[in-house]
C-alpha cells in the first residue's frame, strides 16, 4: 500500500514535470529544480532581510512604526513585500521538494544522510517564518505571538507560562524585539549551515536555478510585491483580543490547527511526523547493491570517474603499484552503485581484446563484461530482414523488457550513464543497424547526472567522447520517464523506419573482436 | 523525427513554438503569483466571534512554606555561615484556586508546585471565551493547604466589551488577586 502510494505520487510528479518541460524546457522547469529554487528564495530573503535589518527599529512602538512605514511602491515597501512573499515561496517549495524526493524514492539507502539532514531544516524554516511575523507587532503579530506562546506552554519545559509575557501591554517590553531579531537572524544562519550539511555529500549541487527560472521565479515575486504590497494592520493591543486576522497560511497555518485539534495533538503530530520522516530511510530499507569496485591494474588514475561521480564517492589516492600515478578509491558510504563511474572509465571500452573485459572501476552486481557478452551474443544471431537496433536504457526509466524482439536488443543498465560511449561504436561496427539510448529525462535522473553526462559524452562534449567518425544518423537519444513506455516504443519504430531509409553505403563494415564468438540465447 | 550527424539528440516531448511557450510560462507564473498572493493573507481566520470577550486566568505564585523559628540553642549548634533564624522545608504548598462566573463554578483547581522537589512556582494559564456583557466574577485562592478556607478572595461585577481581554492575576504588590 505504502509503495503503491509512493509510486503513484512519483508518477504524478513525473507527469507534471513532463508537461512543464514542454512549456519551460527542463532547465527552467520549476518542479525539476525545486531544491535550487529553495536556495534562490533563501538568498532573496537574505538580501531583503539585510536591508530590513538596517532600516527597522526594534521596540514595542518603534518596531510597529518603522515596519508600517515600509509599504507601497517605495524601495522599502517593495523590499518588505518581497521578503514576505519570498518566505512563502521558500516554505512552499521546501515542502514540495521534500514531497518530490519522497515520491521519487530518493530518501533511502545512500541518500539517508541528505534526507535526514534535510528534515530538521523545516523546523528552522518555520520557526524563522513565524518569528518574522511578530516583528511588525501589529494585530497579526499579536495573534501569532499569543497563539505560539500558548502552544509552547503545553510542553512542560518552562516553569512559568510564556503566554504570561503577552497578557498585558506592560508585559511586552523592548527587549522582546531584541530577542526576536536575534532569533530571526539566528534561525536562518542555522538553516544555511544545515543546508550545507544537507548537500555536502553530493557533487555539482543544483544550488542556483537557471537564469530563465531565476528570472521567472524572482520576477513573479517582484510583480506580486508591486501588485499587493505587504501592509501592517493596526498596532498590537494586548487589552483587546484578536478577532479576525489575515492569516498567512503558508507560515501560520499551525495556529488554527492547534486551536482546532489542541496543542497536545499538534505537538504529537509534528514530533511523530518528524520522527517518522527521520526514520523513513531505515523503515523502508532495501537490500543494498554492492558498491563500485576499483581494479588497480586497470586504473590509470585518469580522474574521469572522480569527475563524473554525482555523489563524490570517488577519491583519488596515490596508486599502490604505479609510481607517480593515482588510483580511484570508492567510499562505500557515499556510493550509489549507479555505475556512472563505469561509463566514465576509459578501460570500459568493449574493443579491448581480452576475453574477460575487466575495467578500472566496475559494479560487481552488473559487470561491464556481462553487457559486452550479451551484445556480442545477440549480434552473432542471424540478422533479420528489418534493421536491428540495440536499445541501451536504465532500470529507473521505461522498463525495456517489453521491447525485446528479433530485431531489438534491450539492455537495461543501472543508470544509462553506465554506458561507455564506445559501446555505441562497438555495437554499430559489430553489426547493429542502429543504437537507441534512452533513460530518465534530464533533471529526472534517479542518479542526478546520468542523462546529462550521457548526452554530453555522446555529443563529444565530455570525455569519454563517442568517436566523431561514428555515424550519428544511426544513433538516437530519446529521454523518457518510467510512465512514457508508449512514447519510447513509437520513437523506436520511427527510428527503425529512419534506418530503413538510410542508403546501404552508410552501413559500417562489420567488426569482430574474436573470430568465434560463443553464441547463446541470453536476450 | 530529424536526426543529423552532428547532433543525434532528441527528447520525447518536443518544446512548444516560442510564442506558445511564452504564453504557457506567463500562465504558470501567473498561477504561482495568484496562489502565493491569495493564501498569504486569505481567507481571513476568525479567531474570536465578534460578540465574545476573553477571560484569561493567569497566575504564577509560590505556595507557602511551613517555616519554624530556630531556637538560640539550635542556631548556636550551626556553623556561623548557616545560622538562618528560620528553618523552612524545601517543598511548597499547592495552591487552591476557584473561579466562579455568574455564580457557576468555572475553575476548581489545585496548582501543584513545579520542580522535581516541589519547590518551584505554581502556575496557571487558562483562556476562556465569554459572551460580551456584564458578568459576576468571583476568585478565591489559598496558597497554604494547611490553612482552611481561602486567604485571598476577590469578587467583582465586570462589564466586558466585545473583544476585551480581562486578566485574572495575582501580585502581592497589587494587593493580591486583581482583575485588569
Interface residues (C-beta under 8 A of the other chain):
Chain A: X18 X20 X21 X22 X23 X24 X25 X30 X84 X85 X88 X89 X92 X143 X150 X153 X159 X160 X161 X163 X164 X167 X168 X216 X217 X219 X220 X221 X223 X224 X227 X228 X238 X239 X240 X241 X242 X243 X244 X245 X246 X247 X248 X249 X250 X255 X256 X259 X441 X455 X458 X459 X471 X472 X473 X475 X476 X477 X478 X479 X480 X484 X487 X488 X491 X494 X495 X498
Chain B: X1 X3 X4 X5 X6 X7 X8 X9 X10 X11 X12 X13 X14 X15 X16 X21 X24 X25 X28 X29 X32 X33 X36 X37 X39 X40 X41 X42 X43 X44 X45 X46 X47 X48 X49 X50 X52 X53 X54 X56 X58 X60 X114 X115 X120 X121 X123 X124 X125 X127 X162 X163 X164 X165 X167 X169 X180
